Amino acid sequence: MVKIETPYYLIDESKLLKNLKKIDYVKNQSGTKSVLALKCFSTWSVFDLMNKYMDGTTSSSLYEAKLGHEYFGKETHAFSVAYSKDDIKQLKNISDKVIFNSVSQLKMFYNEVRHLKVGLRINPGFSYSHFDLADPARKYSRLGSNSDKEIMSVLDKISGIMFHYNCENDNFKNFSDMLDRLALKYELILKKVEWISLGGGIYLTKEEYPIDKFCRKLKSFSEKYNLQIYLEPGEASITNSCELVTTVLDIVKNEKDIAIVDSSIEPHMLDLLIYRIQAKISAKAGKNEYIIAGRSCLAGDIFGTYKLASKLKIGSTVRFADAAGYTMVKKNWFNGLKMPSIVVKRLNGKVEIVKKFLYNDYIKSLS
Ligand SMILES: *Cc1c(COP(=O)(O)O)cnc(C)c1O
């Protein structure tokens, strides 16, 4: 194999498949369908594998919905915090479901989409989020209707409801308790609608997640209210399936050894910077301590501090783990840095460079 120029995101389909099989298992055991949340991961080069195990896609915008419809197929769920007239005109021809974020939007566009399944997002007033920035139930949240009176006034127009209130939730007990709370609060509505989406953020593909308990809970809930349940996994679909592969360009010292790689946090793994999380690294732990940093001019462009078994030198490869979710969809040209290529290791072991970004792409992204 020829050496691939770094930096690149390396998606391993056999690791992806592990997650997909769990998602499929949940469907077989509980009847729950899962649609991929494209805002987390939109790398269509692996959709031919993903759409064998998932039921379709959900979106945050017209473009994502189009991408889902054209490249993933199966069910296309449209959602947007606020649709424009033009969005609706296009979405009504490609979506199976249109989910509104507010009652006012639902009323505004209902006549145009009434031939489809129409849903409403509800803000239950609680969530599992640990970050205010990402908390859908934060004070003054605009995400979903929080007025029971308003919701009841459009109940005859909707066939389903969507809640998104789990964020990075790997705690089954918490999931289960919150679902009971939801059931109690929205019993009347649950009895009337045909489908419910429980959103994303449930870490059902984590190694230690009690998946059978989870399936039983979903099954009894759907049977009790005679509902089709949907999940909208983003992170859980692709977790641990990708690495960002980089090369050390320089090692400098300022009290500690600092290895500078040919990538950067802000353009290539932005979520880590936003949420102040250290990148995970695929390397043996040991006693050689390094700060591993990016090559942008941002002072805080740091992937993390690590104690490694092997010493790093100029030319060493550094692999950051878990680099699929909220990375490629957010990458940007900050500092004019070379954009990581996207490389896929197929199920049969073949390694394919599916995308390379050149200077010309940088120029084209500007004007
Ligand atoms: C972000 C989001 C998801 C996916 O969330 P993950 O944490 O990546 O699973 C699903 N549904 C909605 C409405 C979202 O906003």
The ligand as a Gaussian input file, in Angstrom:
#p B3LYP/6-31G(d) Opt

LIG

0 1
 C      -28.211000      16.527000      17.268000
 C      -29.479000      15.807000      17.096000
 C      -29.496000      14.416000      16.935000
 C      -28.241000      13.555000      16.990000
 O      -27.631000      13.658000      18.221000
 P      -26.415000      12.691000      18.648000
 O      -26.050000      13.189000      19.996000
 O      -25.315000      12.886000      17.651000
 O      -26.945000      11.311000      18.649000
 C      -30.709000      13.807000      16.747000
 N      -31.862000      14.525000      16.710000
 C      -31.881000      15.869000      16.859000
 C      -33.167000      16.598000      16.814000
 C      -30.692000      16.554000      17.054000
 O      -30.717000      17.888000      17.219000

